[in-house]
Amino acid sequence: MQQVSTLLLLLFLAYSPVSLSQNYALKFDGVDDFLELENSSFQIESDQNFTVSFWIQLSNSTNPDVEKEYLFLKETGEQHPLKIWIDTRVDDPDRFKIKVSRFDGEYSPSLTSSASINDGQWHHIALVKNQRMLLFYLDGTMDAYVRDNTNGILAGQSPAGIGGADEAYFAGALDNLSFRNQALDAAAVKAEFVNGNNRSDDQILFDFDSKETNVISSSAGQGQLIMKNFEEGAFIEGLPDFQEGGSTGWWAELTRAYENYRNGEPVNLSSRFMWQTIFMLLGAAAFSYGVFRWILFQRQKAAREREEKIQTELSSKKKELVSQTLHLVNKNAVLNDLKEDLTNYQKASEGSIKEINKIIRNLKMENASEANWEVFKSQFMEMHDGFDRKLREKNQSITDNEIRLAALVKMKLSNKEIAEMLNVQPESVKKSKFRLKKKLSLEGVKDLNVFLEGL
């Protein structure tokens, strides 16, 4: 909870006009924008090691009539100590790949990146001259290399051009343009890529954050870039600025900002951190919503399964009740037929009157047995819980026999079937139903069968 509160506080401070640090990049229009790097800014004598690095973002408005876009060009007479350009030839397999070449009049090493960089994203480029090897890094990983036996220098009378020359102008953005008179190793290049920029004392860095016009000075003042043909609006939002030697990543920047806040120093959070935070919060919200939906789905599924189980049990009990009812109706019908046959036989056989009367009495008792009713009642009340209570709520004077009649009516038995169940005449059933309807105040208003179905 404390971490969440701290994060919200830092977000508030970071969005305030006083504390938000803005980082800028320089946008090239691809028509005539370029920079001149003065001679004294970056010189390499003979085969001395060096590192050139920068961040680049290609524009979608590349001129289809241009075959290349220069990123860095230094020429001395017939030699070119260093050329870096983007291949923009249409239908060429190397289109939008970065190419590098050197030529000292004898040796001409060159290399090409393995991947195109026209995806609209920022990419980190580092070119390292280390002894007799020329190494090319793309996004912190070595991408290509070639043996370099040249003895050319990046000094001379003419300045180096950055972003265009000879009608081959770059369309896109540059940030953190850096020159070093030493060869960075793979770990240092990786750190520069991860951190956005890994500052060092021997580095000539142009980060464009000061938004200087006409002449851009390096961060330490060792060199200058002269802007040529740039119009207003050339400075756009660039990469976040990281501190040298610090740990990397979102949490590291948050930790540094929190320490600054505790020490009373300005809280400077980069725009990349802000976007990462927004996406993290959105991701957390989406994840939480997904978990909520999953839990809700599981609960609904369990509820459906319980409902299906209950319905299955009710259906089974209903079938059992119907079967029991039909059994009782059929049994009583058989008993009534047998009783009638014995009565007829009694009239024909006067000698056996006493014995026959005994059998008839037993049949009547069996036909109206309370045991039969209790079996039926138990199963019926299990299916229709509170049926008798609901009837008596309508009229407290309703008797047990009337409840029995109502239950048989609810089972959709005919008057004849009910009569056989109760061992009475069908006409008697009609009269009993009429009296029950009056007690329930349904006379002339609602059918008894319809009313009982609703209970």
C-alpha positions as CSV (number, residue, x, y, z in Angstrom):
1,M,0.0,0.0,0.0
2,Q,2.9,2.3,0.8
3,Q,4.5,1.7,-2.6
4,V,1.2,2.5,-4.3
5,S,0.9,5.8,-2.4
6,T,4.5,6.7,-3.3
7,L,3.8,5.9,-6.9
8,L,0.7,8.1,-7.0
9,L,2.6,10.9,-5.3
10,L,5.5,10.7,-7.8
11,L,3.1,10.7,-10.7
12,F,1.4,13.8,-9.4
13,L,4.8,15.5,-8.9
14,A,6.0,14.4,-12.3
15,Y,3.0,15.8,-14.1
16,S,3.4,19.2,-12.4
17,P,4.9,21.9,-14.7
18,V,7.8,22.6,-12.3
19,S,9.1,19.0,-11.9
20,L,8.6,17.3,-15.2
21,S,11.8,16.9,-17.2
22,Q,11.4,17.1,-21.0
23,N,13.8,15.4,-23.4
24,Y,14.1,16.4,-27.0
25,A,15.3,15.0,-30.2
26,L,16.1,16.7,-33.5
27,K,13.8,16.1,-36.5
28,F,15.1,16.1,-40.1
29,D,12.7,16.9,-42.9
30,G,14.4,14.8,-45.6
31,V,14.6,17.8,-47.9
32,D,17.5,20.0,-46.9
33,D,18.0,19.7,-43.1
34,F,21.5,18.8,-41.9
35,L,24.1,19.5,-39.3
36,E,27.8,20.4,-39.6
37,L,30.2,19.0,-37.0
38,E,33.1,21.3,-36.7
39,N,36.6,19.9,-37.2
40,S,37.8,20.2,-33.7
41,S,34.8,18.4,-32.2
42,F,35.8,14.9,-33.3
43,Q,39.2,13.9,-34.6
44,I,40.8,10.5,-35.0
45,E,44.4,10.2,-36.0
46,S,45.6,7.2,-38.0
47,D,44.0,3.9,-36.8
48,Q,43.0,5.2,-33.4
49,N,39.9,3.6,-31.8
50,F,36.6,5.4,-31.7
51,T,32.9,5.0,-31.1
52,V,30.0,6.8,-32.8
53,S,26.5,6.2,-31.3
54,F,23.1,7.7,-31.6
55,W,19.4,6.9,-31.4
56,I,17.4,7.1,-34.7
57,Q,13.7,7.0,-35.7
58,L,12.8,6.8,-39.4
59,S,10.1,8.9,-40.8
60,N,7.2,7.5,-42.9
61,S,7.8,10.3,-45.5
62,T,10.9,8.9,-47.2
63,N,11.5,10.3,-50.7
64,P,11.1,7.4,-53.1
65,D,13.4,9.1,-55.6
66,V,16.3,9.1,-53.2
67,E,18.5,6.0,-53.1
68,K,20.2,6.8,-49.8
69,E,19.9,9.1,-46.8
70,Y,23.2,10.1,-45.2
71,L,23.4,10.0,-41.4
72,F,27.1,10.8,-41.1
73,L,29.5,11.8,-43.9
74,K,33.1,12.8,-43.6
75,E,35.2,13.2,-46.7
76,T,38.8,14.3,-47.2
77,G,39.6,14.6,-50.9
78,E,39.1,11.2,-52.5
79,Q,39.0,9.5,-49.2
80,H,36.0,9.2,-46.9
81,P,37.1,8.2,-43.4
82,L,33.5,7.4,-42.4
83,K,30.1,7.2,-44.1
84,I,26.9,6.0,-42.5
85,W,23.8,6.0,-44.5
86,I,20.4,4.4,-44.9
87,D,19.7,2.5,-48.1
88,T,16.3,3.7,-49.5
89,R,16.3,2.1,-53.0
90,V,12.9,0.8,-53.9
91,D,12.5,-3.0,-54.2
92,D,16.0,-3.5,-52.9
93,P,16.5,-6.3,-50.3
94,D,18.6,-3.9,-48.3
95,R,16.0,-1.1,-48.2
96,F,15.9,0.7,-44.9
97,K,19.0,-1.1,-43.6
98,I,21.9,0.9,-42.3
99,K,25.2,0.8,-44.2
100,V,28.7,1.8,-43.2
101,S,31.9,2.3,-45.2
102,R,35.4,3.7,-44.9
103,F,38.0,4.4,-47.6
104,D,41.6,5.6,-47.2
105,G,42.6,5.2,-50.9
106,E,43.6,1.6,-50.5
107,Y,41.3,-0.2,-48.1
108,S,37.5,0.1,-48.2
109,P,35.8,-2.0,-45.4
110,S,32.0,-1.9,-45.4
111,L,29.1,-3.5,-43.6
112,T,25.3,-3.7,-43.6
113,S,22.8,-4.1,-40.8
114,S,20.9,-7.4,-40.8
115,A,17.5,-5.8,-40.2
116,S,15.5,-2.9,-41.6
117,I,14.6,-0.1,-39.1
118,N,11.5,1.4,-40.8
119,D,9.1,0.3,-38.0
120,G,8.5,3.8,-36.6
121,Q,10.4,2.9,-33.4
122,W,13.5,4.3,-31.8
123,H,16.7,2.3,-32.5
124,H,20.1,2.6,-30.9
125,I,23.1,2.5,-33.3
126,A,26.7,2.2,-32.2
127,L,29.7,2.0,-34.6
128,V,32.9,0.9,-32.8
129,K,36.4,0.9,-34.3
130,N,38.5,-1.4,-32.1
131,Q,42.0,-2.0,-33.4
132,R,41.6,-3.7,-36.8
133,M,37.9,-4.5,-36.4
134,L,34.9,-2.3,-37.3
135,L,31.9,-3.4,-35.2
136,F,28.2,-2.5,-35.8
137,Y,25.7,-2.7,-32.9
138,L,21.9,-2.5,-33.4
139,D,19.8,-2.0,-30.2
140,G,22.6,-3.1,-27.9
141,T,23.5,-6.3,-29.8
142,M,26.4,-6.8,-32.2
143,D,24.8,-7.0,-35.6
144,A,27.7,-7.0,-38.1
145,Y,31.5,-6.6,-38.2
146,V,34.3,-6.4,-40.7
147,R,38.1,-6.2,-40.6
148,D,39.3,-2.6,-40.9
149,N,42.8,-1.9,-42.2
150,T,42.3,1.7,-43.1
151,N,44.5,4.5,-41.8
152,G,42.1,7.3,-42.5
153,I,41.3,10.1,-40.1
154,L,38.2,12.0,-39.2
155,A,40.1,15.3,-39.3
156,G,40.6,17.6,-42.2
157,Q,39.6,20.9,-43.7
158,S,36.0,20.1,-44.3
159,P,33.5,19.6,-41.5
160,A,31.5,16.3,-41.1
161,G,27.9,16.4,-42.3
162,I,25.2,14.8,-40.2
163,G,21.7,14.1,-41.6
164,G,22.4,14.7,-45.3
165,A,24.7,15.7,-48.1
166,D,24.7,15.6,-51.9
167,E,20.9,15.7,-52.1
168,A,20.7,12.6,-50.0
169,Y,19.0,13.9,-46.9
170,F,17.7,12.0,-43.9
171,A,14.0,11.9,-43.0
172,G,13.5,11.1,-39.3
173,A,14.8,12.0,-35.9
174,L,18.1,11.7,-34.0
175,D,18.8,11.9,-30.3
176,N,21.8,11.5,-28.0
177,L,24.4,11.8,-30.8
178,S,27.7,10.7,-29.2
179,F,31.3,10.6,-30.1
180,R,34.1,9.0,-28.2
181,N,37.8,8.6,-28.9
182,Q,37.8,5.1,-27.5
183,A,36.2,1.8,-28.4
184,L,33.3,0.8,-26.1
185,D,33.1,-2.9,-25.3
186,A,29.9,-4.9,-25.8
187,A,28.8,-4.4,-22.2
188,A,29.1,-0.6,-22.4
189,V,27.2,-0.5,-25.6
190,K,24.5,-2.7,-24.1
191,A,24.3,-0.4,-21.1
192,E,24.0,2.7,-23.3
193,F,21.1,1.0,-25.1
194,V,19.3,0.0,-21.9
195,N,19.9,3.3,-20.1
196,G,19.1,5.6,-23.0
197,N,22.5,7.1,-22.6
198,N,25.5,6.1,-20.5
199,R,27.5,9.3,-19.9
200,S,31.2,9.4,-19.6
201,D,33.9,12.1,-19.2
202,D,35.5,11.4,-22.6
203,Q,32.2,11.6,-24.4
204,I,31.1,14.4,-26.7
205,L,27.3,14.2,-26.4
206,F,24.6,16.2,-28.2
207,D,21.2,15.4,-26.5
208,F,19.3,18.4,-28.0
209,D,17.5,18.9,-24.7
210,S,18.5,22.6,-24.5
211,K,16.6,23.3,-27.8
212,E,19.4,25.6,-28.9
213,T,18.8,27.1,-32.4
214,N,21.5,27.7,-35.0
215,V,24.4,26.3,-32.9
216,I,24.0,23.3,-30.7
217,S,26.6,22.8,-28.0
218,S,27.5,19.4,-26.5
219,S,26.5,18.6,-23.0
220,A,30.0,19.2,-21.7
221,G,30.8,22.0,-24.1
222,Q,33.6,20.2,-26.0
223,G,32.0,20.6,-29.5
224,Q,29.3,22.3,-31.6
225,L,26.8,21.4,-34.2
226,I,25.7,24.1,-36.7
227,M,22.1,23.7,-37.8
228,K,21.4,24.1,-41.5
229,N,18.0,24.9,-43.0
230,F,16.0,23.7,-40.0
231,E,12.6,25.3,-39.5
232,E,10.6,25.9,-36.4
233,G,9.3,22.8,-34.8
234,A,12.4,20.7,-35.5
235,F,12.7,19.8,-31.8
236,I,10.4,16.9,-30.9
237,E,10.0,14.7,-27.8
238,G,13.0,12.4,-27.5
239,L,14.4,9.7,-25.3
240,P,14.4,9.8,-21.5
241,D,17.6,10.9,-19.8
242,F,19.2,8.4,-17.4
243,Q,22.0,8.9,-14.9
244,E,25.4,7.3,-15.4
245,G,26.2,4.3,-13.3
246,G,22.7,3.9,-12.0
247,S,20.6,0.8,-12.3
248,T,18.2,0.6,-15.2
249,G,14.5,0.0,-15.8
250,W,11.2,1.3,-14.5
251,W,11.7,0.4,-10.9
252,A,15.2,1.9,-10.8
253,E,13.9,5.2,-12.1
254,L,11.1,5.2,-9.6
255,T,13.6,4.5,-6.8
256,R,15.9,7.3,-7.8
257,A,12.9,9.7,-8.1
258,Y,11.7,8.7,-4.6
259,E,15.2,9.2,-3.1
260,N,15.3,12.7,-4.7
261,Y,11.9,13.5,-3.2
262,R,13.0,12.4,0.2
263,N,16.1,14.5,-0.1
264,G,14.2,17.5,-1.2
265,E,15.6,17.4,-4.7
266,P,13.6,17.8,-7.9
267,V,11.6,14.8,-8.9
268,N,12.4,14.3,-12.6
269,L,10.6,11.4,-14.3
270,S,11.0,10.7,-18.0
271,S,8.2,10.6,-20.4
272,R,9.1,6.9,-21.1
273,F,8.6,6.2,-17.4
274,M,5.2,7.9,-17.5
275,W,4.1,5.8,-20.5
276,Q,5.4,2.6,-18.9
277,T,3.5,3.5,-15.8
278,I,0.3,4.1,-17.7
279,F,0.6,0.9,-19.6
280,M,1.5,-1.0,-16.4
281,L,-1.6,0.4,-14.6
282,L,-3.8,-0.3,-17.7
283,G,-2.3,-3.8,-17.7
284,A,-3.0,-4.3,-14.0
285,A,-6.5,-3.1,-14.5
286,A,-7.0,-5.4,-17.5
287,F,-5.5,-8.3,-15.5
288,S,-7.8,-7.5,-12.5
289,Y,-10.8,-7.3,-14.7
290,G,-9.9,-10.6,-16.3
291,V,-9.5,-12.3,-12.9
292,F,-12.8,-10.7,-11.8
293,R,-14.5,-12.0,-15.0
294,W,-13.0,-15.5,-14.5
295,I,-14.2,-15.7,-10.8
296,L,-17.6,-14.4,-11.9
297,F,-17.7,-17.1,-14.7
298,Q,-16.7,-19.8,-12.2
299,R,-19.4,-18.8,-9.8
300,Q,-22.0,-18.6,-12.5
301,K,-20.9,-22.0,-13.8
302,A,-21.2,-23.5,-10.2
303,A,-24.6,-21.9,-9.8
304,R,-25.8,-23.4,-13.1
305,E,-24.5,-26.8,-12.1
306,R,-26.3,-26.6,-8.8
307,E,-29.5,-25.5,-10.6
308,E,-29.2,-28.3,-13.1
309,K,-28.6,-30.8,-10.2
310,I,-31.7,-29.4,-8.4
311,Q,-33.8,-29.6,-11.5
312,T,-32.6,-33.1,-12.2
313,E,-33.5,-34.2,-8.7
314,L,-36.9,-32.4,-8.9
315,S,-37.6,-34.0,-12.3
316,S,-36.7,-37.4,-10.8
317,K,-38.9,-36.9,-7.8
318,K,-41.7,-35.6,-9.9
319,K,-41.6,-38.7,-12.1
320,E,-41.5,-40.8,-8.9
321,L,-44.6,-38.9,-7.5
322,V,-46.5,-39.3,-10.8
323,S,-45.6,-43.0,-10.8
324,Q,-46.8,-43.4,-7.2
325,T,-50.0,-41.5,-7.9
326,L,-50.8,-43.6,-10.9
327,H,-50.0,-46.8,-8.9
328,L,-52.5,-45.7,-6.2
329,V,-55.1,-44.8,-8.8
330,N,-54.7,-48.1,-10.5
331,K,-54.7,-50.1,-7.3
332,N,-57.8,-48.4,-6.0
333,A,-59.5,-48.9,-9.4
334,V,-58.7,-52.6,-9.2
335,L,-59.9,-52.8,-5.6
336,N,-63.2,-51.0,-6.5
337,D,-63.7,-53.4,-9.4
338,L,-63.1,-56.4,-7.1
339,K,-65.4,-54.9,-4.5
340,E,-68.2,-54.5,-7.1
341,D,-67.7,-58.1,-8.3
342,L,-67.9,-59.4,-4.7
343,T,-71.1,-57.4,-4.1
344,N,-72.7,-58.9,-7.2
345,Y,-71.5,-62.3,-6.1
346,Q,-73.0,-61.7,-2.6
347,K,-76.4,-61.2,-4.1
348,A,-76.0,-64.5,-6.0
349,S,-74.6,-66.6,-3.2
350,E,-76.7,-66.0,0.0
351,G,-74.8,-68.8,1.8
352,S,-71.5,-67.0,1.8
353,I,-72.9,-63.6,2.8
354,K,-71.0,-63.4,6.1
355,E,-67.6,-64.2,4.5
356,I,-68.1,-62.0,1.6
357,N,-69.1,-59.0,3.8
358,K,-65.9,-59.5,5.7
359,I,-63.8,-59.3,2.5
360,I,-65.7,-56.2,1.3
361,R,-65.1,-54.4,4.6
362,N,-61.3,-55.2,4.3
363,L,-61.2,-53.9,0.8
364,K,-62.9,-50.6,1.8
365,M,-60.4,-50.2,4.6
366,E,-57.5,-50.9,2.2
367,N,-58.9,-48.5,-0.4
368,A,-59.1,-45.6,2.1
369,S,-56.0,-46.6,4.0
370,E,-54.2,-43.7,5.7
371,A,-50.9,-45.4,4.9
372,N,-51.5,-44.9,1.2
373,W,-52.2,-41.2,1.7
374,E,-49.1,-40.8,3.9
375,V,-46.9,-42.3,1.2
376,F,-48.4,-39.9,-1.4
377,K,-48.3,-36.9,1.0
378,S,-44.6,-37.4,1.8
379,Q,-43.5,-37.4,-1.8
380,F,-46.0,-34.6,-2.8
381,M,-44.8,-32.3,0.0
382,E,-41.2,-32.9,-0.9
383,M,-42.0,-31.7,-4.4
384,H,-44.3,-28.8,-3.3
385,D,-42.9,-27.5,-0.1
386,G,-45.3,-25.4,2.0
387,F,-48.3,-26.4,-0.1
388,D,-50.6,-27.0,3.0
389,R,-49.3,-23.8,4.7
390,K,-50.1,-21.7,1.7
391,L,-53.6,-23.1,1.5
392,R,-54.3,-22.4,5.2
393,E,-53.0,-18.8,4.8
394,K,-56.0,-18.4,2.5
395,N,-58.4,-19.9,5.0
396,Q,-57.5,-21.3,8.4
397,S,-60.6,-23.6,8.4
398,I,-59.4,-25.8,5.5
399,T,-59.3,-29.4,6.7
400,D,-56.8,-32.2,6.1
401,N,-59.2,-33.9,3.7
402,E,-59.5,-30.7,1.7
403,I,-55.7,-30.4,1.5
404,R,-55.7,-34.0,0.3
405,L,-58.3,-33.1,-2.4
406,A,-56.3,-30.0,-3.4
407,A,-53.1,-32.1,-3.8
408,L,-54.9,-34.6,-6.0
409,V,-56.3,-31.8,-8.1
410,K,-52.8,-30.2,-8.4
411,M,-51.6,-33.6,-9.8
412,K,-54.2,-33.1,-12.6
413,L,-56.2,-36.2,-11.7
414,S,-59.8,-36.4,-13.0
415,N,-62.8,-36.5,-10.8
416,K,-63.2,-40.2,-11.4
417,E,-59.5,-40.8,-10.5
418,I,-59.8,-38.7,-7.4
419,A,-63.0,-40.6,-6.4
420,E,-61.2,-43.9,-6.7
421,M,-58.3,-42.6,-4.6
422,L,-60.7,-41.4,-1.9
423,N,-63.2,-44.2,-2.2
424,V,-66.1,-41.9,-2.9
425,Q,-68.4,-41.1,-5.8
426,P,-67.3,-38.7,-8.6
427,E,-70.3,-36.5,-7.7
428,S,-69.0,-36.2,-4.2
429,V,-65.6,-35.0,-5.6
430,K,-67.4,-32.3,-7.5
431,K,-69.2,-31.0,-4.4
432,S,-66.0,-31.1,-2.3
433,K,-64.1,-29.1,-5.0
434,F,-66.9,-26.5,-5.0
435,R,-66.8,-26.1,-1.2
436,L,-63.0,-25.8,-1.4
437,K,-63.3,-23.1,-4.0
438,K,-65.7,-21.1,-1.8
439,K,-63.3,-21.4,1.1
440,L,-60.5,-20.0,-1.1
441,S,-62.7,-17.2,-2.2
442,L,-62.3,-18.3,-5.9
443,E,-66.0,-18.6,-6.7
444,G,-66.7,-16.9,-10.0
445,V,-63.2,-15.4,-10.1
446,K,-60.6,-18.0,-10.8
447,D,-60.6,-21.7,-11.8
448,L,-59.5,-24.0,-8.9
449,N,-57.1,-25.9,-11.1
450,V,-55.3,-22.7,-12.3
451,F,-55.1,-21.4,-8.7
452,L,-53.6,-24.6,-7.4
453,E,-51.0,-24.8,-10.2
454,G,-49.7,-21.4,-9.0
455,L,-49.0,-22.6,-5.5
